[in-house]
């Protein structure tokens, strides 16, 4: 059933195909190319550092910016009444949306991972897989929480037009910093775990613990929101 819901979600995106290709492929890969061009002659470790930042920030855009808006549209009365007639729960509908947007973010991620194989000194495969799962899980659950809490695509869009930029600027995605203030940003911890898997930094158990705990808490809260018995009430 999840597979069918993902297929339905992808078919519904065909009308926006050109916009999706430009937003999720052309623009990110152009930015990745600029990173490589501007770091020409730089050590491979610096290139790997920047590419790892690109991976995390790409998912910030795909999930926090796009998925949160998509989830919030489910709670519009005209759509919620439609989804409530399907032989599946709203939770499965939201899960299929999450998986769909993760799939949309995979092409640029796979290209970045191929570059990391070239520029990284060593790669801890198990830790890399864990870090990617945490990135998708934490940012995806955060997007679902935003969408299910605000339940208004226009308000969510206004909020997420600022949030990704704040998370990007206040994280060492494209610059190095030892400021403790950046640890208040959950994206910083995701970056630390990912870079530890690439032997760019030592593994911080604090960052790993924060990412795991935050992901679990967000998933629990999202599940609670989706169990709300007043979902069919008008969210305005």
C-alpha positions in Angstrom: 0.0 0.0 0.0 2.9 2.4 0.8 4.3 1.7 -2.7 0.9 2.6 -4.3 0.7 5.8 -2.2 4.2 6.8 -3.3 3.3 6.1 -6.9 0.2 8.2 -6.5 2.3 11.0 -5.0 4.8 11.0 -7.8 2.0 11.0 -10.5 0.5 14.0 -8.8 3.8 15.8 -9.2 3.9 15.4 -13.0 2.3 18.8 -13.5 5.3 20.4 -11.6 7.9 18.2 -13.3 10.0 21.0 -14.8 10.0 22.9 -11.5 11.0 19.8 -9.6 13.8 19.0 -12.0 15.1 22.6 -11.7 14.7 22.8 -7.9 15.9 19.4 -6.9 18.5 18.6 -9.6 19.7 21.6 -11.7 20.1 24.2 -9.0 21.7 21.9 -6.4 24.1 20.3 -8.8 25.0 23.7 -10.2 25.8 24.8 -6.6 27.8 21.6 -6.1 29.8 22.3 -9.3 30.5 25.9 -8.0 31.8 24.3 -4.7 34.2 22.1 -6.6 35.3 24.9 -9.0 36.0 27.4 -6.2 37.9 24.8 -4.1 40.1 23.8 -7.0 43.6 23.3 -5.7 42.3 23.0 -2.1 43.0 19.8 -0.1 40.7 16.9 -0.6 39.7 17.1 3.0 38.3 20.6 2.5 36.4 19.4 -0.6 34.9 16.5 1.4 34.0 18.9 4.2 32.1 21.2 1.9 30.4 18.3 0.1 29.2 16.8 3.4 27.7 20.2 4.2 26.0 20.2 0.8 24.3 16.8 1.5 22.8 17.9 4.8 21.7 21.3 3.6 20.1 19.7 0.5 17.9 17.6 2.8 17.1 20.7 4.8 15.7 22.2 1.6 13.9 19.1 0.4 12.3 18.1 3.7 11.9 21.2 5.8 11.0 23.5 3.0 9.0 21.2 0.7 7.7 18.3 2.7 6.4 20.4 5.6 4.2 22.4 3.1 3.0 19.2 1.4 2.0 17.7 4.8 0.2 20.8 5.8 -2.0 20.7 2.7 -3.4 17.3 3.9 -5.1 19.1 6.7 -7.0 21.5 4.5 -10.7 20.5 4.8 -11.1 19.7 1.1 -8.1 17.4 1.1 -8.5 15.9 4.5 -12.0 14.8 3.8 -10.7 13.1 0.6 -7.9 11.3 2.4 -10.2 10.2 5.2 -12.2 8.2 2.6 -9.1 6.2 1.5 -8.7 2.6 2.9 -5.5 3.6 4.6 -4.7 5.7 7.7 -3.5 9.3 7.5 -0.2 8.1 9.0 0.5 5.9 6.0 -0.4 8.8 3.7 2.1 11.0 5.5 4.7 8.3 5.6 4.4 7.9 1.8 4.9 11.6 1.4 8.0 11.5 3.5 9.5 8.5 1.5 8.6 10.3 -1.8 10.6 13.4 -0.9 13.5 11.3 0.4 13.5 9.6 -3.0 13.5 13.0 -4.7 16.5 14.1 -2.7 18.5 10.9 -3.5 19.9 11.8 -7.0 21.9 14.8 -5.8 22.9 12.9 -2.6 24.2 9.9 -4.6 26.3 12.2 -6.8 27.7 13.9 -3.7 28.4 10.5 -2.2 30.4 9.4 -5.3 32.4 12.6 -4.9 33.0 11.8 -1.3 34.4 8.4 -2.2 36.9 10.2 -4.3 37.9 12.9 -1.8 37.6 11.2 1.6 40.6 9.5 3.1 38.4 6.8 4.7 34.7 6.1 5.0 33.0 4.3 7.9 30.2 2.7 6.0 28.0 1.7 9.0 28.3 5.1 10.5 27.7 6.8 7.1 24.4 4.8 6.8 23.4 5.8 10.3 24.2 9.4 9.7 22.1 9.5 6.5 19.2 7.7 8.3 19.4 10.3 11.1 19.5 13.2 8.5 16.4 11.9 6.8 14.7 10.8 10.0 15.3 14.0 12.0 14.6 16.5 9.3 11.7 14.5 7.9 10.0 14.2 11.3 10.7 17.9 12.0 8.9 18.7 8.7 6.0 16.5 9.6 5.7 18.1 13.0 5.6 21.6 11.4 3.0 20.5 8.9 0.8 18.7 11.4 1.1 21.4 14.0 0.5 24.5 11.9 -1.9 22.8 9.4 -2.0 25.7 7.1 0.2 25.7 3.9 0.4 29.5 3.7 1.5 29.9 7.3 4.0 26.9 6.9 5.4 28.5 3.8 6.0 31.8 5.5 7.7 30.0 8.4 9.8 27.7 6.3 11.0 30.5 4.0 13.1 31.6 6.9 13.9 28.5 8.9 16.2 26.7 6.4 18.3 29.8 6.0 18.7 30.2 9.8 19.6 26.5 10.1 22.1 26.8 7.3 23.8 30.1 8.4 24.0 28.9 12.0 25.7 25.6 11.2 29.2 24.9 10.0 28.0 23.5 6.7 30.2 25.6 4.5 32.6 27.0 7.0 34.7 25.8 10.0 33.9 27.1 13.4 34.4 25.9 17.0 31.7 28.2 18.5 29.6 26.4 21.1 26.6 28.4 20.0 26.3 26.4 16.9 25.6 23.3 19.0 22.2 24.7 19.7 21.4 24.0 16.0 20.4 20.4 15.4 21.9 20.5 11.9 25.3 21.0 13.5 25.0 17.6 15.2 23.9 16.0 12.0 27.0 17.4 10.3 29.3 16.2 13.1 28.0 12.6 12.8 28.3 12.6 9.0 31.8 14.1 9.0 32.9 11.6 11.6 31.9 8.8 9.2 34.2 10.4 6.6 37.1 10.7 9.0 37.0 14.5 8.8 36.2 14.8 12.6 36.2 12.6 15.6 32.9 11.1 16.4 31.1 13.2 19.0 28.9 10.9 21.2 27.0 14.1 22.3 26.1 14.9 18.6 25.1 11.3 18.0 23.0 11.1 21.1 21.3 14.5 20.5 20.5 13.4 16.9 19.0 10.1 18.0 17.0 11.4 20.9 15.7 14.4 18.9 14.6 12.1 16.1 12.8 9.8 18.5 11.1 12.7 20.2 10.0 14.3 17.0 8.6 11.0 15.7 6.6 10.5 18.9 5.2 14.0 18.7 4.3 13.6 15.0 2.6 10.3 15.8 0.6 12.0 18.5 -0.4 14.8 16.2 -1.6 12.3 13.6 -3.7 10.5 16.3 -5.6 13.8 17.0 -9.3 12.9 17.0 -10.2 16.5 15.9 -8.3 16.3 12.6 -11.5 16.9 10.5 -12.2 20.3 12.2 -11.5 23.3 10.1 -7.9 24.4 10.9 -8.6 28.1 10.5 
